[in-house]
Amino acid sequence: MIEKVNPSHPDKVADRIAGALVDLAYKREENPRIAVEVLLGHGVANLIIESSVTFTQTEVEAVVFRITGQKNLKVQLVMVQQDPILASNQDGEIRCGDNGIFKGMPLTTEEKELSKIARNIYKAYPSDGKYVLADGKLIICQSNAKTGDLKKNYPNAVINPLGEWSGGTDVDAGATNRKLGSDMAQSVSGGGINAKDLSKADVSVNIYAFLKAQKTGKPVELFCAIGDTEIDGKPYSEIVETARQYIKQVGGFEKFAEWGLF
């Protein structure tokens, strides 16, 4: 069984805002150090940013307003430098930026199918939505959609069990890295894949493990300690470069945040 949420789900909106700020950091530094937490809903967007790159209130508001489409949000920003001890971990060499365990799992047919269904529905209805596929049973919760219209394409699905709804951050608050199953399927183990720079193992090692699992068709289990220079028999810098190329391929951290790894 698997769940997917679309890019307009409040949690994914939070991930996308964080991703956009990480993108902006990479435009200013080759290897920035940044972690972003976003909590938004009911008229307020709260952001805590620990970063080697400083953003102004105006820059952050521009990102929030663009992605949410809500220019009346109150944006509350806390902007601080990364802890100096943590920052020193990267002095002179790219090293593992986290302690953690990581798992990569080959995607199942069911997971691939739901990802395709979610994307197709989102093309027609680009608003808040969540989809579940379990043992052949499809559940569609899609805002701003007529149940009868969805039934035409998905006649056997359970559609909007509570009735038609509007969705968005005035219905449900959103937070970064809260939809890990939607982002990573069965590869969920340690931290979330969004809102951080590539030195963080939560980003790079998770991406690396996932890609290796798809290539080999076998589960991948890895662990690391902060400061490690080698993982899975490879220099950590190579792991980071694999993740960097993947992020470039999908169009950046903001685009990556839309759907996650699948």
N, C-alpha and C positions, 0 to 999 in steps of 0.2 A: 504494500500500500504506500501511497505517496501523496503529498500535498504540494501544490504550487500556488503562489500568489503573484499577481501581475505588477508591473511597475508603478501603478497608481494606488496600490494598497498602502495605507499609511506607514507601515514598517519599511516598505521599499522606498517610499518617498524620503524617509529619513536616511536610508542607505544611500540614495542617489545624491542627496544634499552633501553628505559626508564625502562621497566619491568625487563630486565636483570640486570640493575644496582640496582634496588630495591631488587631483589633476592640476589645480592652480599652483599648488606647492611645487609640483614637478616642472612646471613652466618656468619657475624662478630659481630652482636649484636642481642639479643633476641627481643628487641623492638626498632629498630632504628627510627630516625626521618628523613625522606627524602622526597623531592619533586624534580622531574626532568622534565625539559623542553627540548625538542629536536626539532630542525628545520634543515632539511637537503634537499639538492638538488644541482644539477649542480656543483658537485665537492667539496661541503663544508658541513660539519656537525657541527652545533652549539649546544652546550649543556650548560645549566645553571643548576647546582645542588646545592640545599640547603640541607645540610645533617649533621647529627651527626657523620657520617662515612666519612672518607676522602679517595678518590680514586686518584691514580696517573694518569698522562696523558697516560702512557703506558697501564694501566688497562682499561681505557675508550676507547682508540683506539682499543684494542683487541676486546672489545664488539662490537664496531661499525663495524670493518672490518669483524668480523664473521657473523654478521646478514645481512649486506648489500652485502657482497661478494666483496666489492670494497676497495682494499688496497691503492688506490691512493687518497682517500678522504683527504681533509685537515680538521682535527678535531680541532675545536676551543672550549676550555673548560673554563668555569667560575665555580670555586668550592668554596663555602662559607659555613660557619656554619649557622644553622637555627637561626633566630632572637631569642635572649635570652628571651624576654618576651613571645613569642610564645612557646618556649621550656619549660619554667617554668610551662605552663599549665598542663604538664604531671608529674610534681613532686609528687611523693608519691602515685599516683593513675592514672589509665587509664581513661581519660576524653575525651569528644567530642573535636576533633581537628579543627572543622570548624563550622561556622554558615551556615545554609542552609535549603532548602526544598527538599524533596525526594519523589519519586513516584515509586511504583512497580505495574506493569500491567501484568495480565496473557497473555501469548503468544497466538496469534491467529493461526489458521490453516495455513493461508497464510504466516505468519512469520516463522513458523516451516518448511514449505515446501521450502521457499527460502533458509533458512539456510542449508537444506539438499542438494539442488541443488548447492549452492555455494561450499560446501565441496566436492561434487562429481566432479565438474568441476576442482577444484584446485588439486585434486589427479592426474588428467590427464595433467593439465597445471599449474605447480607450479610457476606461474609468475603473475605479476600485473593484477588484474581483479576487475570488479564491476558489480553487478547484481541487477536488479530491478524487482519486481513483483507487479503489480497494476491491480486490477479488472480482474485477469486472464491473463493479458498480461505480458510476460516475456521478459526482455531486458538483453542481455548478452554483456558486453564489456570485452573481454578477449584477453590480449596481447599474442603474439607468438603462435597464434592458427589459423588454417585454417578454414575459415567460413564454408566450405562444410563439414568438419569433425564434427563441432558442430551441424550443421543442421541435421545430422543423428540421434542424440539423442534428439534434441530439434527442431523438424521441424516447429513448429509454433512460435518460438521465433524470435525477432528482434536481429540480431547478428552483432556486430561491425558496427554500422551505418555509420561511417566515413572510413570504410575499415580496413584492417589488420594493426596492429600497434605493436610497440616494448615495450612500457611502461617503468616503472622505474623512478628513481629520476632525470634523465636527461630530462624527459618529463614533470614531475609534481613534485613540491617540496612537502615534507611531514612534518607534525607537530603533536605533541602529542595532543590527545583528540579532534581531529577535526572530527572524524567519530562517534559521539555519537549515532546517529540513528542506525547505523550498529551494534554498541556495545550493545545498550539498548532497541531497538525497541521503544514502546510507553512509556517506563519508564523514558524517558529523562525529567529531571526537573531542577536540579541544576548543580553542577560541574561534570567533567568527572571522570570515574572510574579507569583510568590508571595513572601510574607514581608517586604514592604516597604510603606512609606506611599506615598500618591498623588503626592508630589513627585518620586518616583523615576520616571524615564522608562521603566525596565524594566516598571513597572506601567502607568502612564497612557498612554504612547505606544504600547505594544504593544496595549493594549485599543482605543485610538482607531484604530490602523491596521487591526486586525482588523475592527472594526465598519464602517469605511469600505469595506473590501474586500467585505464581505457586501452592503453597500448598492449599490455601484457594479458589482459583479461583475468587478472588475479588480484586479490586484495593486497593492499600495501599498508604496512604499519611501520611508523617511524617515531622517533622521539629525539629530543634535543634539550640541551641546557643553554641558557643565555651565555653568549661568548664562544660557543662552539664554532670552529672554522670548517668542519666537515660533517656532512650528513649523507647517509646511504652511500658511503664510499666516494662522495663527490665534494669538492670545495663548496662551501656555502655560497660563495660568489657565483658559482655555476647554477645553483638552485635559484638564486635571485634572478639571474639572467633569463632562465627558463620562464619564470613568472613574468618578468618584464616584457618578454616577447609575446606572451599570451595576452597580457593586458593591452599591449599595442594592437594586437590582432583583433581584439573585440572592440577597440575604439576608445580605450581609456577606463579609468576607475568608475566614472559615472555610468558609462554604458555597461560595465561589468556588474554594477550594482543592480541593474534592472532585472536580471534573471538569474544571476549567480552562475554556477558552473554548468548548468544544463537547461 
